Amino acid sequence: MIVSYKYRAYPDAITEGRLNTALDTCRWLYNQLLEECNAAQENGITPTMRGTQARIVPLKDENPALSGVYSKVLQMVNSTLWSNIRALSQTKKKGRKIGKLRFKSASRYRTLNYNQSGFKIDGEQSAITFSKIGTIPFTMHRPYVGTVKGVQITRSGDNWYVIIQAEQKISEPTREGRSVGIDVGLDSFAVDSDGTVIENPRFFEQSRNTIKKLQQSVARKKRF
């Protein structure tokens, strides 16, 4: 099970500039790959995730800024694109009318995803070092638990946050003693697997005479 821990981050002016540049570069890549997918479909070609992944390296010649972003982060841009494509396809299969996937504006692309590598967490100093970005201090208001699988750095308004994704093992509940099966019936209230019988209390039958007298009393009363 993956659990996310979100902490407020405090990049300095230089590091924040690198973050914003990396975000803009990743947004360009996302939109470029989406445009190529749309063009392929219009020409009767079915795009694939592997195909768009292979396009990242040659696109570095077209946009040298891509070389300034950690390679795993660029791969996660492609992964995010295809996750959105699959989600849109599933929505259409449910009968909902939806147009094409939208291109990302600057305000709608806010996260760099470091999956499995490209980061180093210093718990004692409460800081994370991101490849090709730098070291960013953050407030660890509570410790994370588990094996770290990835870290995201995201912008929300004027603030920055780091999200540590940790894998945690789910422990099986321990059982004490032995198990007993119970069968609920009509003749007997319950019978367990050891043969113990719990008799039906038959509350209605025991209360029948009392209920009858109360109903007769209500019937004799005058209505106003």
ChimeraX attribute file (.defattr): number of C-alpha atoms within 10 A of each C-alpha:
attribute: neighborCount
match mode: 1-to-1
recipient: residues
	/A:1	9
	/A:2	15
	/A:3	16
	/A:4	17
	/A:5	17
	/A:6	20
	/A:7	19
	/A:8	16
	/A:9	22
	/A:10	18
	/A:11	20
	/A:12	12
	/A:13	9
	/A:14	10
	/A:15	16
	/A:16	17
	/A:17	13
	/A:18	17
	/A:19	25
	/A:20	16
	/A:21	16
	/A:22	23
	/A:23	20
	/A:24	18
	/A:25	19
	/A:26	25
	/A:27	22
	/A:28	21
	/A:29	22
	/A:30	21
	/A:31	17
	/A:32	17
	/A:33	23
	/A:34	22
	/A:35	14
	/A:36	14
	/A:37	18
	/A:38	16
	/A:39	14
	/A:40	14
	/A:41	11
	/A:42	10
	/A:43	8
	/A:44	8
	/A:45	11
	/A:46	12
	/A:47	15
	/A:48	11
	/A:49	14
	/A:50	10
	/A:51	12
	/A:52	19
	/A:53	16
	/A:54	12
	/A:55	15
	/A:56	19
	/A:57	13
	/A:58	9
	/A:59	16
	/A:60	14
	/A:61	11
	/A:62	9
	/A:63	12
	/A:64	11
	/A:65	16
	/A:66	20
	/A:67	15
	/A:68	15
	/A:69	21
	/A:70	19
	/A:71	17
	/A:72	15
	/A:73	21
	/A:74	25
	/A:75	18
	/A:76	18
	/A:77	23
	/A:78	23
	/A:79	17
	/A:80	14
	/A:81	19
	/A:82	17
	/A:83	13
	/A:84	14
	/A:85	15
	/A:86	12
	/A:87	12
	/A:88	16
	/A:89	14
	/A:90	12
	/A:91	13
	/A:92	13
	/A:93	10
	/A:94	8
	/A:95	8
	/A:96	10
	/A:97	8
	/A:98	10
	/A:99	8
	/A:100	9
	/A:101	14
	/A:102	10
	/A:103	15
	/A:104	14
	/A:105	12
	/A:106	12
	/A:107	10
	/A:108	9
	/A:109	17
	/A:110	20
	/A:111	22
	/A:112	23
	/A:113	20
	/A:114	23
	/A:115	17
	/A:116	12
	/A:117	16
	/A:118	18
	/A:119	19
	/A:120	13
	/A:121	17
	/A:122	12
	/A:123	12
	/A:124	7
	/A:125	11
	/A:126	15
	/A:127	20
	/A:128	20
	/A:129	15
	/A:130	20
	/A:131	18
	/A:132	17
	/A:133	21
	/A:134	16
	/A:135	19
	/A:136	20
	/A:137	19
	/A:138	20
	/A:139	15
	/A:140	18
	/A:141	11
	/A:142	9
	/A:143	8
	/A:144	16
	/A:145	14
	/A:146	14
	/A:147	14
	/A:148	19
	/A:149	15
	/A:150	19
	/A:151	26
	/A:152	19
	/A:153	22
	/A:154	21
	/A:155	19
	/A:156	10
	/A:157	8
	/A:158	5
	/A:159	11
	/A:160	20
	/A:161	19
	/A:162	26
	/A:163	18
	/A:164	23
	/A:165	23
	/A:166	19
	/A:167	16
	/A:168	13
	/A:169	10
	/A:170	7
	/A:171	6
	/A:172	6
	/A:173	6
	/A:174	6
	/A:175	7
	/A:176	6
	/A:177	6
	/A:178	5
	/A:179	8
	/A:180	8
	/A:181	9
	/A:182	14
	/A:183	11
	/A:184	12
	/A:185	11
	/A:186	9
	/A:187	10
	/A:188	14
	/A:189	14
	/A:190	16
	/A:191	16
	/A:192	13
	/A:193	11
	/A:194	9
	/A:195	10
	/A:196	10
	/A:197	14
	/A:198	13
	/A:199	13
	/A:200	13
	/A:201	10
	/A:202	12
	/A:203	8
	/A:204	10
	/A:205	10
	/A:206	10
	/A:207	10
	/A:208	11
	/A:209	11
	/A:210	11
	/A:211	13
	/A:212	10
	/A:213	11
	/A:214	11
	/A:215	11
	/A:216	10
	/A:217	10
	/A:218	10
	/A:219	10
	/A:220	8
	/A:221	8
	/A:222	6
	/A:223	6
	/A:224	3
